[in-house]
C-alpha cells in the first residue's frame, strides 16, 4: 500500500519557484521583480606583499572607486574545492602518449600524488565576484484600455518587452564599463560572465554537491526538442 501511494504521488514543487531568478539571457540575470544583474569575475591583489607606497596607492584608488559610484554593488567571495579535472585529464593523456616506460611511470606516480594531495589537504579555490544591479523605474500600472489592447495584440506586447530589456541592458552595460575602469585603476582585471558562466555560477551556489559529481553541459551542446 505504501509503495502504491508513493508511486501515485505527484511530483514536488520545482525548486525554481523559490528562486528570485526569472531567466538568464544575453549575459544578464533577469529577476522576477524586473531588475537586472550582471556578474564580473575579478582578480585578486596580494595586498600584504605590496610596499607601503603601493598599499597607499591601492587604498586611495579604492576610495575614489567607491566615491564614484552612484548605485549599489555587491562583492562576493566564493570558496570551492579546487577542480583539477582538466589538469588530470591532460596528465592522463600525456601518460598514454609517452613511449618511454620510465617517464610514463613517473607521470602516473605524479598524477596519483596530486590526486591524494587535493583529497587529503582539501585545497580550496577562492573566486571574487562583483554583482552589478540595475533597477529600472517602476512601470506605471496599465489602465483598462491598455490591458484590453494587449489581449488582442500579444505580439506587440512581447516586442515592447524585448525593447525595454535591451534598453535596460544598455544602461547596465554603462555601469559595467565604469566599474571595470575603476577596478583597472587598482590593477584588478575583470571580465563579465557570459550566459554559460552565469548558469554555472548559480548552479554551484544552489547545488554544490551535485556540481562536484555531475558537470554541466555547454549550452551550445544542448539540444532542445520541439
Legacy VTK file of the C-alpha trace (Angstrom):
# vtk DataFile Version 3.0
C-alpha trace
ASCII
DATASET POLYDATA
POINTS 226 float
0.000 0.000 0.000
2.760 2.417 0.870
4.635 1.776 -2.371
1.454 2.331 -4.390
0.881 5.650 -2.689
4.423 6.738 -3.365
4.174 5.632 -6.974
0.969 7.566 -7.487
2.068 10.697 -5.653
2.506 13.906 -7.614
5.991 15.366 -8.116
7.105 18.005 -5.667
7.168 21.708 -6.305
10.091 22.705 -8.573
12.906 24.492 -6.801
12.831 27.246 -9.424
9.624 28.577 -7.899
11.526 29.569 -4.765
14.301 31.403 -6.633
14.251 35.108 -7.448
15.656 34.443 -10.922
13.222 34.678 -13.816
15.673 33.908 -16.637
19.274 34.258 -17.741
19.887 35.521 -21.239
22.392 37.617 -23.173
24.873 37.532 -20.269
22.311 39.120 -17.926
20.305 37.754 -14.997
16.666 38.868 -15.025
14.953 38.703 -11.654
11.247 38.196 -11.102
10.817 41.790 -9.954
12.072 43.058 -13.328
15.515 44.138 -12.144
18.701 43.063 -13.917
22.021 41.727 -12.642
25.413 41.325 -14.266
28.321 39.494 -12.648
32.006 40.341 -13.017
34.729 37.829 -12.220
37.650 39.841 -10.830
41.227 39.041 -9.987
42.802 39.483 -6.557
45.690 41.544 -5.239
48.157 40.299 -2.627
47.995 43.451 -0.525
50.436 42.177 2.124
53.275 41.787 -0.393
52.971 45.359 -1.648
55.241 48.130 -0.451
53.854 50.869 1.760
53.592 53.315 -1.143
51.824 50.714 -3.269
49.410 49.921 -0.446
48.569 53.603 -0.003
48.010 53.956 -3.732
45.654 50.984 -3.754
43.694 52.330 -0.789
43.347 55.750 -2.419
42.244 54.192 -5.701
39.683 52.065 -3.847
38.305 55.132 -2.055
37.979 57.006 -5.340
36.313 53.970 -6.896
33.676 53.789 -4.146
33.052 57.544 -4.193
32.488 57.447 -7.951
29.590 55.002 -7.650
26.033 56.302 -7.541
24.487 52.831 -7.342
24.991 49.849 -5.014
27.231 46.895 -5.823
27.767 43.555 -4.124
31.142 41.890 -3.593
31.020 38.120 -3.208
33.861 35.759 -2.283
33.165 32.140 -3.179
35.250 29.278 -1.789
35.046 25.990 -3.608
37.074 22.831 -3.607
39.682 23.130 -6.348
38.642 21.438 -9.564
41.635 19.889 -11.331
39.757 17.623 -13.723
41.177 19.292 -16.841
44.718 19.145 -15.462
44.367 15.488 -14.542
42.974 14.679 -17.984
45.987 16.297 -19.614
48.303 14.261 -17.403
46.398 11.095 -18.289
46.715 11.863 -21.996
50.435 12.577 -21.606
50.853 9.279 -19.769
49.185 7.319 -22.556
51.154 9.105 -25.271
54.509 8.677 -23.535
56.559 5.885 -25.120
59.310 5.889 -22.525
58.256 3.474 -19.785
60.223 5.267 -17.059
58.664 8.660 -17.876
55.244 7.033 -18.166
55.564 5.590 -14.650
56.740 8.935 -13.302
53.727 10.690 -14.791
51.433 8.064 -13.259
53.075 8.487 -9.828
52.840 12.282 -10.070
49.172 12.102 -11.083
48.411 9.839 -8.119
50.314 12.174 -5.782
48.377 15.244 -6.946
45.034 13.476 -6.514
45.910 12.379 -2.986
47.196 15.859 -2.116
43.987 17.552 -3.232
41.806 14.979 -1.440
43.708 14.985 1.845
44.518 18.688 2.079
41.086 19.763 0.778
42.655 22.581 -1.205
40.137 25.364 -1.734
39.919 27.833 -4.578
38.649 31.354 -3.988
36.899 33.382 -6.632
35.888 37.013 -6.376
32.777 38.475 -7.980
31.232 41.917 -8.269
27.477 41.927 -8.850
26.201 44.962 -10.728
22.460 45.665 -10.397
20.103 47.757 -12.458
16.638 48.618 -11.161
14.543 50.316 -13.867
11.909 52.823 -12.935
8.661 51.203 -11.873
6.313 50.882 -14.804
3.037 52.670 -14.373
0.088 50.407 -13.848
-1.748 49.693 -17.080
-5.218 51.026 -17.498
-8.183 49.011 -18.696
-7.735 50.112 -22.331
-4.054 49.096 -22.307
-4.793 45.685 -20.821
-7.603 45.139 -23.327
-5.312 46.101 -26.200
-2.567 43.756 -25.060
-5.020 40.852 -25.117
-5.778 41.360 -28.802
-2.186 42.251 -29.777
0.041 39.958 -27.686
2.959 40.101 -30.154
3.176 43.865 -29.780
3.467 43.468 -26.014
6.266 40.909 -26.412
8.116 43.191 -28.817
7.890 46.122 -26.447
9.049 43.948 -23.565
12.136 42.954 -25.570
12.758 46.605 -26.401
12.625 47.515 -22.731
15.016 44.698 -21.927
17.513 45.950 -24.499
17.169 49.494 -23.151
17.771 48.378 -19.575
20.639 46.166 -20.690
22.332 49.144 -22.361
22.106 51.119 -19.124
23.514 48.131 -17.235
26.451 47.879 -19.662
27.336 51.502 -18.930
27.575 50.666 -15.243
29.724 47.633 -16.008
32.149 49.690 -18.078
32.501 52.229 -15.267
33.189 49.520 -12.703
35.720 47.754 -14.908
37.550 51.040 -15.432
37.600 51.679 -11.676
38.923 48.192 -10.979
41.597 48.640 -13.634
42.873 51.698 -11.757
43.690 49.325 -8.876
45.409 46.849 -11.237
42.480 44.454 -10.852
41.439 42.630 -14.003
37.771 41.825 -14.533
35.612 40.036 -17.068
31.854 39.798 -17.378
30.402 36.310 -17.059
28.548 35.121 -20.125
25.295 33.173 -20.056
27.049 29.828 -19.599
29.200 31.213 -16.781
26.173 32.704 -15.008
24.262 29.429 -15.144
27.239 27.520 -13.758
27.750 30.114 -11.018
24.185 29.890 -9.741
24.114 26.131 -10.233
27.170 25.701 -7.999
25.705 28.107 -5.447
22.449 26.174 -5.085
23.771 22.664 -5.876
27.363 22.421 -4.616
27.303 18.664 -4.027
25.717 17.819 -7.378
28.193 20.030 -9.211
31.117 18.070 -7.771
29.774 14.791 -9.147
27.964 15.985 -12.286
29.434 18.665 -14.528
27.172 20.890 -16.572
26.934 20.652 -20.336
27.898 23.563 -22.527
24.833 25.468 -23.683
25.939 25.188 -27.298
25.841 21.384 -26.988
22.322 21.266 -25.580
19.615 20.073 -27.924
16.091 21.351 -27.333
13.320 19.090 -28.554
10.201 20.645 -30.014
LINES 1 227
226 0 1 2 3 4 5 6 7 8 9 10 11 12 13 14 15 16 17 18 19 20 21 22 23 24 25 26 27 28 29 30 31 32 33 34 35 36 37 38 39 40 41 42 43 44 45 46 47 48 49 50 51 52 53 54 55 56 57 58 59 60 61 62 63 64 65 66 67 68 69 70 71 72 73 74 75 76 77 78 79 80 81 82 83 84 85 86 87 88 89 90 91 92 93 94 95 96 97 98 99 100 101 102 103 104 105 106 107 108 109 110 111 112 113 114 115 116 117 118 119 120 121 122 123 124 125 126 127 128 129 130 131 132 133 134 135 136 137 138 139 140 141 142 143 144 145 146 147 148 149 150 151 152 153 154 155 156 157 158 159 160 161 162 163 164 165 166 167 168 169 170 171 172 173 174 175 176 177 178 179 180 181 182 183 184 185 186 187 188 189 190 191 192 193 194 195 196 197 198 199 200 201 202 203 204 205 206 207 208 209 210 211 212 213 214 215 216 217 218 219 220 221 222 223 224 225
